[in-house]
């Protein structure tokens, strides 16, 4: 069921982009998701995130940060897939719960769609470790667009077992 929700959330985000590009006069034209390689122009003043966005981005950020261990070979593939699932869950939560106006919503889609895509790629093929860098790059755009107090604060230090028991 979770994978169905994930696919639906990603499809909705991509569908909005296609619809907006197909009819620019449509009232939801600002939902167009920028391509993963080209971020939208940062606003003159960063937007304030709502609580679900702030919470979801912190959860996604923590999961991507934990994947550094996988990149270094210190985490098993099943644990990496678990972290990718956490990223997917956080993105699905944001798509379902964030209530933003059109312009910040469009910028957010430009972050979340590539983030979700990279997480799904890692889950489908854990050998594609390079997609962790893609996830990190997507998340790096967040503070350029959103003024999220405390975002720059380091996450609490925790130590997990990196290999299967």
C-alpha positions in Angstrom: 0.0 0.0 0.0 2.9 2.4 0.8 4.4 1.9 -2.6 1.0 2.6 -4.3 0.8 5.9 -2.3 4.3 6.8 -3.2 3.7 6.2 -6.9 0.5 8.2 -6.7 2.2 11.1 -5.0 5.0 11.1 -7.6 2.5 10.7 -10.5 0.5 13.7 -9.1 3.6 15.9 -9.0 4.7 14.9 -12.5 1.1 15.2 -13.8 0.8 18.7 -12.5 4.0 19.6 -14.4 2.8 18.1 -17.6 -0.6 19.8 -17.3 0.9 23.2 -16.5 3.3 23.0 -19.5 0.5 21.9 -21.8 -1.8 24.8 -21.0 0.2 27.8 -19.7 -3.0 29.9 -19.1 -4.3 27.2 -16.7 -4.7 28.4 -13.1 -2.3 25.8 -11.8 0.6 26.8 -14.2 2.8 27.4 -11.2 2.7 23.7 -10.3 5.2 22.9 -13.1 8.1 21.0 -11.6 11.5 22.2 -12.8 13.7 19.5 -14.2 16.0 17.8 -11.7 19.0 19.4 -13.2 17.7 23.0 -13.2 16.4 24.6 -10.1 13.9 27.4 -10.2 15.2 30.9 -9.6 15.4 31.5 -5.9 12.9 34.2 -4.6 14.1 37.6 -3.4 12.8 36.7 0.0 12.6 33.0 1.0 9.2 31.6 1.9 8.2 30.3 5.3 7.4 26.6 5.3 4.4 25.2 7.0 4.8 22.7 9.8 4.3 19.6 7.6 6.9 20.8 5.1 9.4 21.6 7.9 8.8 18.2 9.5 8.9 16.3 6.3 12.1 17.9 5.1 13.9 17.3 8.4 12.9 13.6 8.2 14.1 13.3 4.6 17.3 15.2 5.4 18.1 12.8 8.3 17.5 9.8 6.2 19.7 11.1 3.4 22.4 12.1 5.9 22.4 8.6 7.2 23.0 7.3 3.7 26.6 8.8 3.9 27.5 5.6 5.7 26.2 3.6 2.7 28.3 5.6 0.3 31.3 4.8 2.4 30.5 1.1 2.5 29.6 1.1 6.2 25.9 0.3 5.8 24.2 -2.8 4.4 22.0 -2.6 1.3 18.8 -3.5 3.2 19.5 -0.6 5.6 20.0 1.7 2.7 16.7 0.6 1.2 15.1 1.4 4.6 16.6 4.9 4.5 15.3 5.4 0.9 11.9 4.2 2.2 12.1 6.9 4.9 12.8 9.5 2.2 9.8 8.3 0.2 7.5 8.3 3.3 8.6 11.9 4.1 8.0 13.1 0.5 4.6 11.4 0.4 3.7 13.1 3.7 4.7 16.5 2.4 2.7 16.0 -0.9 -0.3 15.0 1.2 -0.1 17.6 4.0 1.8 20.8 2.8 -0.5 23.7 2.1 1.6 26.3 0.2 0.6 29.0 -2.2 1.4 28.5 -5.9 4.9 29.9 -6.2 6.5 28.1 -3.2 4.6 25.0 -4.1 6.1 24.9 -7.6 9.6 25.4 -6.1 8.9 22.6 -3.6 7.9 20.2 -6.4 11.3 21.0 -8.0 12.9 19.7 -4.9 10.6 16.8 -4.0 10.2 15.2 -7.5 14.0 14.6 -8.0 14.3 13.5 -4.3 11.6 10.9 -4.7 12.9 9.7 -8.0 16.4 9.2 -6.6 15.0 7.4 -3.5 12.9 5.1 -5.8 16.0 4.4 -7.9 18.0 3.4 -4.8 15.2 1.1 -3.6 14.9 -0.6 -7.0 18.7 -1.0 -7.4 20.7 -0.6 -4.2 23.9 -0.9 -6.3 23.3 2.6 -7.7 24.9 4.3 -4.7 25.5 7.5 -6.8 21.8 8.4 -6.5 22.5 9.3 -2.8 24.4 12.4 -4.2 21.3 13.2 -6.2 19.1 13.1 -3.1 21.6 15.3 -1.2 21.6 17.8 -4.2 17.8 18.0 -4.2 17.7 18.7 -0.5 20.5 21.3 -0.8 18.0 23.5 -2.7 15.6 23.7 0.2 17.3 26.5 2.2 17.6 28.5 -1.0 13.8 28.7 -1.2 12.5 28.3 2.3 13.4 30.2 5.5 13.1 27.3 7.9 14.4 28.3 11.4 16.8 25.8 12.7 17.5 24.1 9.4 21.2 24.8 9.7 21.4 23.3 13.2 23.1 19.9 13.2 20.9 16.9 13.7 21.2 15.2 17.1 24.1 12.8 17.1 22.9 9.2 17.1 24.6 6.1 16.3 22.9 3.2 14.5 24.1 -0.2 13.7 25.1 0.0 10.1 25.1 -3.7 9.4 22.4 -6.2 9.7 22.5 -8.0 13.1 
